[in-house]
Amino acid sequence: MSNIKRHIVIASHSTLAEGMDNALKFFEGNSLKLTVLSAYVDNKPIEGQIEKIFNQFDKNDEVIVLTDLLGGSVNQKFFPYISRPHTHIITGMNLSLAMAITMEPVEGYLTGEKIQSIVSEAQNQVKYVNELVTDSSEDDEDE
């Protein structure tokens, strides 16, 4: 059994992170422990809030941060922590990505390759459904 502690931080502009937290708990149960940062809802800078979040973690703990927008200020404010050991910052979060991360067993630190695999699978979940329906209809006509 691993002694590694994994912390998942979900951070977004406004209340998207709270909604993601609620959705994850709907699927995975209320025992799921996440740290949620809803940025700028009080019109205050978030650097202090981020520092406080990281100060609660042991230096050997793994921290995975999910943010909403690549070029967004929330992601930019977490960027300085990328050099912290065992810290991964992933942006462009969606529910598929968040579920995959939260359900990943804690059997050791996640590798960059494993994180990239999870990200790729989550990206694959983003589809234009109208086009899928059209493709499906065309396949049916061929048969």
N, C-alpha and C positions, 0 to 999 in steps of 0.2 A: 504494500500500500504506500502511496506517495505522500510525502509530507508537504508537498508544494501546495501553496494557497493561490488560487486564481481569482482575481477580482475583475469584474466586468463593469466598465463605466459607459453609460450611454449619455451622450451630450448632443444638444441641438439648440438651434434658435427657437425661442418660444417654447411651446409645450409638446413638440413632437416626441421628445425623449420620454416624457410622462406617458404619452399614448403608447409608445413602443413597450415600455415597462408593463403597462396594463395588458397589452395584447400578449406579451410573453407569459405573464402570470395566468392569463386565461388558458393558454395551451399547456403550460408546464407546472402550474400550481403556484399558490401564494408563498410557498417556502423558498422560491427562487430569490436569491439575494443579488441585487444590482445596486450600483450607485448611479443616480440620475441627476443630470445637470440640465436644467431648463434655463438657458442663457438669456439674459437681457429682459426678462419679464419684469424686473424691478429697476431697469435702466441703470444698473451698476456694472462696472467692469468685472470680468469673470476671472481674472488672473489669480486673485486671492482665493476664490472658491476652488479653483483647480489646484492651487498649492495645498490647500487644506485637505482636499481629496487624497493627493499623493502622500501627504504627511501621515495619513492613517495606515499606510501600507508598509510592511516590513521591506527592507531593501532586497530580500530574496524572493518576495512574492511576485507572481506573474500578474501583469496588468494588461488587459485588453480594452482599448478605448474605441468605441464606435461613434462616429460623428456623422452629421448630415450632409455637408457640402465640402468638396475638395478645396475650393477657393474661399470658403467661408471663414469668417473670423473665429468661429468656435474651433474649427480644425487648426487654424493658425496658432491659437493660444495653447493648444495641446502640443504643438510641434516641438517645443524645447525639451519635452520629456521623452522624445524618441531615443535619446542617447542613454536613458535609464535602462539598466540591464533587465531583460525579460519583460519589456514593454513593447506592445504592438498597437499602432494607431491605424484604424481602418476607417475610411470615409465612404460616403454614399450608401449608408446603411439602408437595408430593407428588412422586412420581417424574416424572410428566408435566411439571410445572413445572420441576423441576431439569434434566431433559433438554432442554427448550426453551431454558432460559437457557444451559446449557453448550454447546449446539450453535449458538447465535446467532453469526453471523460478526462478527468485530471489524473493522468497516468505519468505525467512528466511535463516539462515545459513544451509548449507548442513550437514547432519549427517554422521558419519562414515558408518553407515548402508546403507545410500543412495549412498554414493560414492562406497562402495563395490558392490552394486547392479549394478551400471553403469559399473564398471570394469568387473564384471562377464559377463555381456551382451556383452561387447566389446571383451572379450576373446572368447566368443562363436562365434564371427564372423570370427575367424581365422580357416580356413578349408583347407584341402588338396582336391582340386577340383577333381583331377583324381579319388580319392577314392569315392567321392560323385557320380560321373558319373557311376562308377562301381556298387555301391550300387543301384543306380536308375535303371540300366540295369537289375540287378538281380531281383529287385522288379517287373519290367515289365514282365520278363519271368515267374514269379510265377502266374501271373494272367491269 
